[in-house]
């Protein structure tokens, strides 16, 4: 019981810190009104199967992500063709009155080029443990963290500057993912 209470307190404290820190995370440094942000998240916890839906924990994580992003001016949401990414993206899109645009998970380079040339102030992409880091790299981030198959709590925020640079902020959100 104590462990559950402690984990709940850690979870709530983490949400509070993230909700405050995320919008101001890039406050230091040289910034331009032309800078754009791409928020990259791996899909939430999934069931078993070929094209599985989210588990109850995954549905909760998707709702948490929508809440965390609620103060950002999200203009577009992308998800791969798989049910788990679309189910993770759905609460975000709904919060902003959008529909998630389905993109091919195999076309990381194409999506990266589209994001680099678009004028979205904030774009959200829900992908997979392999495509999220690959997309960050394709956007120009030099050092990109790996996302293990068992991990669902990573959030990568890429700031695309007006001079073509890409900067990464690696965050955690929601309940911590237990190590496998």
QUIKA-V121652 format. One record per backbone hydrogen bond with DSSP energy under -0.5 kcal/mol. NH is the residue of the N-H (numbers start at 1). CO is the residue of the C=O. E is the energy in kcal/mol with one decimal. If there is no record, write none. Layout:
# QUIKA-V121652
((NH & CO & E) (NH & CO & E))
This chain:
# QUIKA-V121652
((5 & 1 & -2.2) (6 & 2 & -2.8) (7 & 3 & -2.7) (8 & 4 & -2.2) (9 & 5 & -2.4) (10 & 6 & -2.5) (11 & 7 & -2.6) (12 & 8 & -2.5) (13 & 9 & -2.6) (14 & 10 & -2.7) (15 & 11 & -2.4) (16 & 12 & -2.3) (17 & 13 & -2.5) (18 & 14 & -2.7) (19 & 15 & -2.8) (20 & 16 & -1.5) (21 & 17 & -3.2) (22 & 18 & -2.7) (24 & 20 & -0.6) (24 & 21 & -0.5) (25 & 21 & -0.5) (25 & 22 & -1.2) (27 & 24 & -1.8) (31 & 29 & -0.6) (35 & 32 & -1.7) (36 & 160 & -2.5) (37 & 121 & -2.7) (38 & 158 & -2.6) (39 & 37 & -0.5) (39 & 123 & -3.2) (40 & 38 & -0.6) (40 & 156 & -3.8) (41 & 39 & -0.5) (41 & 125 & -2.5) (42 & 154 & -0.7) (43 & 127 & -2.2) (47 & 53 & -2.8) (52 & 49 & -0.5) (55 & 45 & -1.8) (59 & 55 & -2.3) (60 & 56 & -2.0) (61 & 57 & -2.3) (62 & 58 & -2.5) (63 & 59 & -2.0) (64 & 60 & -2.2) (65 & 61 & -2.6) (66 & 62 & -2.0) (67 & 63 & -2.0) (68 & 64 & -2.8) (69 & 65 & -2.0) (70 & 67 & -1.3) (72 & 69 & -1.9) (74 & 72 & -1.9) (75 & 122 & -2.6) (76 & 122 & -0.9) (78 & 124 & -3.1) (79 & 101 & -2.2) (80 & 126 & -1.0) (81 & 103 & -0.5) (85 & 82 & -0.7) (86 & 82 & -2.0) (87 & 83 & -2.8) (88 & 84 & -1.2) (89 & 85 & -2.4) (90 & 86 & -1.8) (91 & 87 & -0.6) (93 & 89 & -2.6) (94 & 90 & -2.7) (95 & 91 & -1.8) (96 & 92 & -1.3) (97 & 94 & -1.2) (98 & 93 & -3.3) (101 & 77 & -3.3) (102 & 100 & -0.5) (103 & 79 & -2.6) (107 & 104 & -1.7) (108 & 106 & -0.8) (111 & 107 & -2.0) (112 & 108 & -2.5) (113 & 109 & -2.4) (114 & 110 & -2.0) (115 & 111 & -2.6) (116 & 112 & -2.4) (117 & 113 & -1.7) (118 & 114 & -1.2) (122 & 73 & -0.6) (123 & 37 & -2.5) (124 & 76 & -2.3) (125 & 39 & -3.2) (126 & 78 & -2.6) (127 & 41 & -2.6) (127 & 125 & -0.6) (132 & 128 & -2.6) (134 & 130 & -1.2) (135 & 131 & -2.6) (136 & 132 & -2.1) (137 & 133 & -2.3) (138 & 134 & -2.4) (139 & 135 & -1.8) (140 & 137 & -1.5) (141 & 136 & -2.2) (144 & 142 & -0.7) (147 & 129 & -0.6) (148 & 146 & -0.6) (151 & 148 & -1.7) (155 & 171 & -2.6) (156 & 40 & -2.8) (157 & 155 & -0.5) (157 & 169 & -2.8) (158 & 38 & -3.0) (158 & 156 & -0.6) (159 & 157 & -0.5) (159 & 167 & -3.0) (160 & 36 & -3.2) (160 & 158 & -0.6) (161 & 159 & -0.7) (161 & 165 & -2.7) (164 & 161 & -1.8) (167 & 159 & -2.2) (169 & 157 & -2.2) (171 & 155 & -3.4) (171 & 169 & -0.6) (173 & 153 & -1.7) (178 & 176 & -0.5))
